Amino acid sequence: MKFCLLILIFFCMVMLGCKSSGAVKKGTSDNVPVEKPRSQEHSMKTVIVSLAHEMSDQEVKDLAEDYNLLVTYNYSSFNMCALSSSEELSETELSDLIRLLSADSRVINVERDYVIQLDDMEK
């Protein structure tokens, strides 16, 4: 019984220590600094395409040419490829391209090519 009481007292002291040391949940108070989200941008000319089946380099090239795109990279080990437009697209054009590619029977999924900044240090 005394052991349980000691454990309970220790637990309360630890909790009070955390509270007084400033360790609080993120975003629980207006006074608590909220972690700034990392920068995440996407390419306005490149999409990542998940292919329905394994395709040869020529088949991937044919797919790209059907949509007036270039093969940036063929991730053949993953049945994926990166396809790019020769020029930057508007948000509407990029969305339309994704919609068109997604409807192609050779394609499972299409995603924007994101650039994720891992280090938020300003240069």
Salt bridges, closest charged atoms under 4 A:
ASP66 OD2 - ARG106 NH2 2.85
GLU91 OE1 - HIS42 NE2 3.83
GLU91 OE2 - ARG112 NH1 2.49
ASP96 OD1 - ARG99 NH2 3.66
ASP104 OD2 - ARG106 NH2 2.75
